[in-house]
Amino acid sequence: MQTKFVRKDIVAMESYTPIVPFAVLSRRLGRRPDEIVKLDANENPYGPSPKALAALQGGEFFHIYPDPEATQLREALADYTKTPIEHLLCGAGADEAIDLVLRVVLEPGDGVIDCPPSFGMYPFSTAVNSGHYIPVPRRADFSVDVEGVETAVSTHPHAKVLFLCSPNNPDGSVIAEADLRRLLALPVLVVLDEAYVDFAEVSGVPSRLNWVTEHENLVVLRTFSKLAGLAGLRVGYGAFPQWLLPHLWKIKQPYNINVAAELAAVAALEDKEWLHEKVGLLVAERERMIAELGNISYLQPYPSHSNFVLCRVANEGLPNGRSAHQLKLDLEQEGILVRYFNKPGLNNCIRISAGTPEQTRGVGSIEEIGD
């Protein structure tokens, strides 16, 4: 089929590279799923809470279309987050919310400012929505270059959106309150992605979800994938300024939150003690991993407020002349999956998700595999 029917920018854009699922991995590695330690996608290894699983098992209306407004879930979220329900909208993961915002706001060629290295969905969704991607690279310590963002806004008259991820994926750093307030003073819509903030709150870094009621140019996104172990059901949400919400409701798919996802998410919010316990366990594993990985001569782990640890790999320190990429492949052959990066700001890096104590105990074998 000729590509003359396809938008030229879509023909030219790069595809997003998703993480490979268990079924594919099992075939490729010749291992059963229970023989694979999957630490490459920041998933919650504890899975859904008992109440969420019970809700799924007891569901009665899977044959009926879901509520287009996800009313029960939004009511539960309003109670859980203490955010007015009229500011809340749910999506099929935070990914859908990212796309919805850009679809509403962008005219072709409008600018979207990103602070890479960060979540790959920002440039991807910008391209899909015919936006002009404006990267303002983070500093060496992964902090946001606030002055650089201000310059980008002033020199790009069509800049409309600024994405900030805090804690940032893939390094786990958080944005300072003073920096966020300074950026909110700019004439752009600030989208603050808090997919991992539950792990930061343990150490006293608060969510800014309630700031949406005070700032007309702020969107804050959250997800059930990390906190509640529901990545496979695709359910997220956001708090949005009221001027934006009617347009989001207008263009979103009517039945974007399926019945199973809403049942599980509502039940998960009723299991707060279980959720908080598992967050505490993952934070403890994260800290243990940072300490253990720091003892390996060729790894430089970065501080993290999330459920993962980013490590810079010194190739010259790896035994037998192996590269960081080869280290990732060697771990894969042992059934241990980590994420490998080799792009600007992330040269020779691996990111390791916090798992259960049994899973992350295998992280210590990195040094043995490197020998």
Backbone torsions as a table, in degrees:
resi	resn	phi	psi	omega
1	MET	NA	132.8	179.2
2	GLN	-67.2	148.0	-179.0
3	THR	-88.5	8.4	-179.0
4	LYS	-63.8	-19.8	178.7
5	PHE	-86.0	-6.7	-176.4
6	VAL	-99.3	138.9	175.5
7	ARG	-53.3	136.9	-177.5
8	LYS	-62.0	-35.5	-179.6
9	ASP	-70.5	-29.4	176.3
10	ILE	-71.6	-38.8	176.8
11	VAL	-59.4	-38.6	-174.7
12	ALA	-84.6	-21.2	-172.8
13	MET	-72.3	155.2	177.2
14	GLU	-84.7	147.0	177.5
15	SER	-76.2	152.2	172.3
16	TYR	-79.8	138.2	-178.6
17	THR	-102.1	103.0	-179.4
18	PRO	-81.0	165.6	176.1
19	ILE	-75.7	141.8	-178.2
20	VAL	-76.3	134.3	-178.6
21	PRO	-76.0	169.1	-176.7
22	PHE	-56.4	-44.4	-175.6
23	ALA	-59.6	-42.0	179.3
24	VAL	-70.5	-42.1	179.8
25	LEU	-61.4	-41.5	-178.7
26	SER	-59.0	-44.2	179.8
27	ARG	-67.8	-42.0	-175.7
28	ARG	-68.7	-38.9	-176.7
29	LEU	-93.0	-9.9	-177.6
30	GLY	66.5	33.6	-179.1
31	ARG	-129.1	147.3	173.4
32	ARG	-69.5	154.8	178.3
33	PRO	-53.1	-36.7	-179.0
34	ASP	-74.0	-4.9	176.4
35	GLU	-99.6	1.3	-178.5
36	ILE	-107.3	129.8	175.0
37	VAL	-99.2	102.5	-171.2
38	LYS	-95.3	99.5	-177.6
39	LEU	-122.5	35.9	-173.3
40	ASP	-114.4	-4.2	-172.9
41	ALA	-133.1	13.2	177.2
42	ASN	58.4	29.9	177.0
43	GLU	-78.4	157.4	178.5
44	ASN	-85.1	111.8	-174.0
45	PRO	-68.9	-14.4	-178.7
46	TYR	-83.5	-12.1	177.1
47	GLY	70.0	-168.6	-177.9
48	PRO	-66.7	156.0	177.8
49	SER	-70.1	159.1	177.1
50	PRO	-55.6	-38.4	179.4
51	LYS	-66.2	-36.8	178.1
52	ALA	-66.2	-42.7	179.0
53	LEU	-64.8	-39.2	178.6
54	ALA	-65.8	-37.9	179.0
55	ALA	-64.6	-39.4	178.1
56	LEU	-65.9	-42.9	-179.2
57	GLN	-65.3	-32.8	-177.2
58	GLY	-94.9	6.0	-178.4
59	GLY	-61.4	138.2	-175.0
60	GLU	-113.7	-15.8	-168.3
61	PHE	-122.1	40.1	178.6
62	PHE	-69.2	-14.8	179.9
63	HIS	-91.0	-1.0	-178.4
64	ILE	-109.3	140.0	178.1
65	TYR	-58.5	146.4	-177.8
66	PRO	-75.5	169.0	176.6
67	ASP	-69.3	119.5	-178.2
68	PRO	-60.0	-24.8	-178.5
69	GLU	-100.7	0.9	-178.8
70	ALA	45.4	49.2	-171.4
71	THR	-59.8	-46.5	-177.7
72	GLN	-62.5	-40.4	179.7
73	LEU	-68.3	-42.4	180.0
74	ARG	-65.5	-36.1	175.9
75	GLU	-64.2	-41.4	178.6
76	ALA	-66.1	-38.3	179.2
77	LEU	-68.7	-38.3	178.2
78	ALA	-60.7	-40.5	177.9
79	ASP	-69.8	-41.5	-176.1
80	TYR	-69.6	-41.0	-174.5
81	THR	-98.8	-9.8	-176.4
82	LYS	60.5	34.8	176.9
83	THR	-111.1	133.1	-178.6
84	PRO	-55.9	136.3	-175.4
85	ILE	-60.0	-29.3	-177.8
86	GLU	-69.8	-8.5	175.6
87	HIS	-97.9	-4.0	-170.4
88	LEU	-104.1	139.8	173.5
89	LEU	-143.0	139.8	-177.2
90	CYS	-104.5	153.7	179.8
91	GLY	-141.4	169.5	175.7
92	ALA	-76.3	77.5	-171.3
93	GLY	80.4	164.6	174.7
94	ALA	-64.1	-22.9	179.3
95	ASP	-56.2	-43.4	-179.4
96	GLU	-65.8	-38.1	179.3
97	ALA	-63.5	-39.2	176.3
98	ILE	-58.4	-47.9	-179.5
99	ASP	-64.5	-42.0	-178.8
100	LEU	-61.4	-44.5	-179.8
101	VAL	-59.8	-46.1	-178.2
102	LEU	-68.3	-36.0	178.3
103	ARG	-64.1	-35.0	179.2
104	VAL	-75.5	-40.2	-167.1
105	VAL	-90.6	-38.5	-168.3
106	LEU	-83.1	133.3	159.5
107	GLU	-93.8	154.6	178.9
108	PRO	-53.0	127.7	179.3
109	GLY	92.5	-9.0	176.3
110	ASP	-63.6	148.7	-173.8
111	GLY	-88.1	140.0	173.9
112	VAL	-123.5	118.8	-178.8
113	ILE	-93.5	131.4	178.5
114	ASP	-127.9	157.9	-178.5
115	CYS	-120.8	76.2	-177.8
116	PRO	-76.2	157.1	1.5
117	PRO	-73.7	133.7	-180.0
118	SER	-154.9	-161.8	-174.8
119	PHE	-66.6	127.6	-175.3
120	GLY	-67.3	-12.1	-179.9
121	MET	-72.1	-21.9	-179.2
122	TYR	-66.5	-54.5	176.7
123	PRO	-64.9	-34.2	179.7
124	PHE	-61.9	-52.2	-178.1
125	SER	-68.2	-31.1	174.6
126	THR	-60.9	-45.9	179.7
127	ALA	-64.5	-43.4	-179.9
128	VAL	-59.6	-33.4	-176.7
129	ASN	-100.0	22.6	174.1
130	SER	59.6	31.7	177.4
131	GLY	-88.3	165.8	176.0
132	HIS	-100.4	113.9	-175.0
133	TYR	-80.7	126.2	-177.9
134	ILE	-122.2	97.1	179.6
135	PRO	-82.2	134.6	171.0
136	VAL	-120.6	94.9	-172.5
137	PRO	-57.3	145.4	175.0
138	ARG	-70.8	162.0	176.3
139	ARG	-73.2	174.4	-176.1
140	ALA	-59.4	-28.8	179.3
141	ASP	-91.1	10.0	178.5
142	PHE	73.7	9.0	174.2
143	SER	-73.9	154.1	-178.6
144	VAL	-74.5	134.9	176.3
145	ASP	-82.5	86.6	-174.1
146	VAL	-61.5	-43.9	178.9
147	GLU	-62.0	-38.4	178.2
148	GLY	-64.7	-37.8	177.4
149	VAL	-66.4	-43.7	178.6
150	GLU	-59.6	-40.8	178.1
151	THR	-64.9	-41.7	179.9
152	ALA	-61.6	-41.0	179.3
153	VAL	-65.2	-42.2	-176.6
154	SER	-72.0	-27.3	-176.8
155	THR	-98.3	-6.0	177.4
156	HIS	-120.3	91.9	-174.0
157	PRO	-60.6	-18.2	-179.4
158	HIS	-101.3	13.4	177.2
159	ALA	-68.6	128.2	-176.4
160	LYS	-122.2	-30.8	-171.1
161	VAL	-130.1	140.6	173.1
162	LEU	-123.8	123.9	176.2
163	PHE	-96.9	131.6	174.1
164	LEU	-131.2	128.7	178.6
165	CYS	-110.0	121.4	-177.6
166	SER	-148.3	114.9	-3.6
167	PRO	-60.2	143.8	-175.0
168	ASN	-79.2	136.5	171.8
169	ASN	-100.1	115.8	32.6
170	PRO	-116.1	12.0	-172.8
171	ASP	-106.2	-20.7	177.0
172	GLY	89.6	10.2	178.9
173	SER	-79.6	158.6	179.3
174	VAL	-119.7	152.6	179.9
175	ILE	-86.4	138.8	179.3
176	ALA	-69.6	147.4	-178.7
177	GLU	-58.7	-42.1	-179.3
178	ALA	-62.9	-38.9	178.6
179	ASP	-66.3	-41.2	179.7
180	LEU	-64.4	-43.9	179.0
181	ARG	-62.6	-38.2	178.7
182	ARG	-64.2	-41.0	-179.8
183	LEU	-72.0	-30.6	177.2
184	LEU	-69.3	-15.1	176.9
185	ALA	-79.1	-8.6	-179.3
186	LEU	-80.4	154.6	-179.0
187	PRO	-82.5	54.2	177.5
188	VAL	-136.9	161.3	173.8
189	LEU	-84.6	118.6	-179.0
190	VAL	-93.2	121.1	176.9
191	VAL	-106.3	108.3	-178.4
192	LEU	-97.5	113.9	-177.7
193	ASP	-93.4	111.0	-177.7
194	GLU	-110.4	40.8	-178.1
195	ALA	-56.7	-29.0	-173.8
196	TYR	-113.2	12.7	-171.0
197	VAL	-66.9	-23.7	179.6
198	ASP	-59.2	-31.1	-179.2
199	PHE	-81.8	-20.2	177.3
200	ALA	-83.8	-30.7	-178.3
201	GLU	-62.4	-27.1	178.3
202	VAL	-58.9	-35.6	-179.5
203	SER	-98.9	18.5	172.4
204	GLY	90.7	9.9	177.0
205	VAL	-91.8	111.5	-172.3
206	PRO	-82.5	157.9	169.8
207	SER	-72.5	151.6	176.3
208	ARG	-106.4	19.2	-175.8
209	LEU	-55.4	-41.4	-177.1
210	ASN	-75.2	-9.5	176.6
211	TRP	-66.1	-19.1	-177.1
212	VAL	-61.9	-29.4	179.2
213	THR	-73.6	-13.8	-177.8
214	GLU	-106.4	-20.7	-174.0
215	HIS	-123.2	119.5	-177.4
216	GLU	-72.2	-13.9	-177.2
217	ASN	-115.5	28.6	-179.1
218	LEU	-121.3	132.3	169.7
219	VAL	-119.8	135.4	177.1
220	VAL	-123.3	127.9	-176.7
221	LEU	-110.9	143.1	176.7
222	ARG	-136.4	170.9	-178.1
223	THR	-148.0	156.4	173.3
224	PHE	-93.3	-3.2	-175.3
225	SER	-64.9	-43.8	-174.0
226	LYS	-88.6	-53.2	-177.6
227	LEU	-62.8	-47.7	-167.8
228	ALA	-105.8	3.8	178.3
229	GLY	64.5	35.3	-176.9
230	LEU	-115.2	29.3	-177.5
231	ALA	-55.9	-36.0	-177.5
232	GLY	-73.6	-14.9	179.7
233	LEU	-96.6	-11.1	175.3
234	ARG	56.3	78.7	176.3
235	VAL	-141.9	124.5	177.9
236	GLY	-140.9	-177.0	-179.8
237	TYR	-160.9	170.1	177.4
238	GLY	-151.0	160.1	170.4
239	ALA	-107.4	130.2	-171.2
240	PHE	-130.5	150.9	173.6
241	PRO	-64.6	148.6	-171.7
242	GLN	-66.8	-26.3	178.4
243	TRP	-67.9	-25.9	-176.6
244	LEU	-86.3	-31.7	-171.1
245	LEU	-59.1	-43.0	-179.6
246	PRO	-57.2	-32.5	-179.1
247	HIS	-78.0	-33.9	174.1
248	LEU	-65.3	-45.7	177.8
249	TRP	-59.8	-35.0	-176.2
250	LYS	-65.0	-38.2	-171.7
251	ILE	-104.9	-11.3	-177.9
252	LYS	-70.2	152.7	174.5
253	GLN	-61.4	134.1	-173.8
254	PRO	-57.2	-39.8	-173.3
255	TYR	-113.6	48.6	-173.4
256	ASN	-72.8	-27.0	176.2
257	ILE	-100.6	110.9	-176.0
258	ASN	-75.1	165.1	-174.3
259	VAL	-59.1	-44.5	-178.7
260	ALA	-63.1	-42.9	-179.0
261	ALA	-62.5	-43.2	-179.3
262	GLU	-67.1	-42.9	177.6
263	LEU	-56.9	-49.7	-176.5
264	ALA	-66.2	-41.4	-177.7
265	ALA	-66.5	-44.0	178.5
266	VAL	-61.3	-44.8	-179.9
267	ALA	-65.0	-36.9	178.9
268	ALA	-61.6	-40.7	-179.7
269	LEU	-65.7	-20.6	176.7
270	GLU	-84.7	-4.9	-177.6
271	ASP	-111.9	48.3	-172.7
272	LYS	-57.4	-43.3	-177.3
273	GLU	-60.8	-42.4	179.3
274	TRP	-64.4	-44.9	179.9
275	LEU	-60.0	-47.7	-176.8
276	HIS	-67.3	-34.5	176.7
277	GLU	-62.3	-44.7	-177.8
278	LYS	-69.4	-35.3	174.6
279	VAL	-61.4	-43.2	178.1
280	GLY	-61.1	-40.7	178.1
281	LEU	-63.7	-41.7	-178.9
282	LEU	-69.5	-37.3	176.1
283	VAL	-64.2	-41.2	177.8
284	ALA	-62.5	-40.5	177.9
285	GLU	-67.3	-38.9	176.6
286	ARG	-57.7	-46.6	-178.7
287	GLU	-67.2	-38.3	177.2
288	ARG	-64.2	-40.6	178.5
289	MET	-63.1	-43.5	-179.9
290	ILE	-58.5	-44.3	-180.0
291	ALA	-65.5	-43.9	-177.3
292	GLU	-69.5	-43.2	-179.5
293	LEU	-66.9	-30.3	178.3
294	GLY	-66.5	-16.3	178.3
295	ASN	-86.8	-4.4	178.7
296	ILE	-93.2	124.0	-167.6
297	SER	-58.3	-33.4	-174.1
298	TYR	-99.5	11.4	177.9
299	LEU	-116.9	136.0	174.8
300	GLN	-119.5	94.8	179.2
301	PRO	-76.7	142.4	178.0
302	TYR	-96.8	150.2	174.0
303	PRO	-58.7	147.2	-176.7
304	SER	-143.0	140.8	173.0
305	HIS	-108.5	17.3	-175.3
306	SER	-117.4	-157.6	179.1
307	ASN	-107.3	33.7	178.6
308	PHE	-152.6	166.5	178.3
309	VAL	-131.0	127.9	174.7
310	LEU	-95.2	134.3	179.7
311	CYS	-125.5	131.6	168.8
312	ARG	-83.6	134.1	-178.1
313	VAL	-106.5	123.8	176.3
314	ALA	-87.4	101.5	-175.4
315	ASN	-57.8	-34.9	-177.8
316	GLU	-67.3	-18.9	179.3
317	GLY	-90.2	-10.9	-179.2
318	LEU	-73.3	132.5	178.8
319	PRO	-62.7	152.7	173.9
320	ASN	61.7	22.6	175.4
321	GLY	68.3	19.0	-179.0
322	ARG	-73.8	151.3	178.0
323	SER	-94.6	169.5	175.8
324	ALA	-61.4	-38.5	178.5
325	HIS	-64.5	-39.9	178.9
326	GLN	-67.0	-34.4	176.1
327	LEU	-60.7	-44.3	177.5
328	LYS	-60.2	-42.9	-179.6
329	LEU	-68.1	-37.5	178.3
330	ASP	-65.3	-40.2	176.3
331	LEU	-63.8	-39.0	179.2
332	GLU	-60.6	-40.0	178.8
333	GLN	-65.6	-21.9	175.7
334	GLU	-89.2	2.5	-179.8
335	GLY	83.7	14.5	178.6
336	ILE	-110.0	116.6	-175.8
337	LEU	-103.8	125.4	174.2
338	VAL	-128.2	163.2	179.3
339	ARG	-92.4	133.2	179.6
340	TYR	-109.9	136.7	177.2
341	PHE	-126.0	144.0	172.8
342	ASN	-153.6	73.8	-179.3
343	LYS	-145.6	171.3	-176.7
344	PRO	-50.6	128.6	-178.0
345	GLY	85.3	-13.4	-177.5
346	LEU	-134.0	32.9	-179.9
347	ASN	-62.0	129.8	176.0
348	ASN	54.7	53.5	-179.8
349	CYS	-120.4	147.7	168.9
350	ILE	-125.1	146.3	177.1
351	ARG	-119.6	130.5	-175.6
352	ILE	-119.8	121.0	178.2
353	SER	-74.8	146.4	173.1
354	ALA	-71.3	130.8	178.0
355	GLY	-115.8	-161.9	171.9
356	THR	-72.0	162.9	177.5
357	PRO	-54.6	-37.7	179.8
358	GLU	-66.0	-37.8	-178.9
359	GLN	-72.8	-47.5	-174.3
360	THR	-77.7	-10.4	172.5
361	ARG	-60.2	-30.0	178.7
362	GLY	-68.9	-15.8	178.2
363	VAL	-60.8	-30.2	178.5
364	GLY	-63.1	-20.5	179.8
365	SER	-76.0	-5.7	178.2
366	ILE	-57.0	-42.0	-178.7
367	GLU	-66.7	-40.6	179.5
368	GLU	-65.9	-39.9	-179.8
369	ILE	-68.3	-30.5	178.0
370	GLY	-71.9	-14.6	-177.3
371	ASP	-76.7	NA	NA
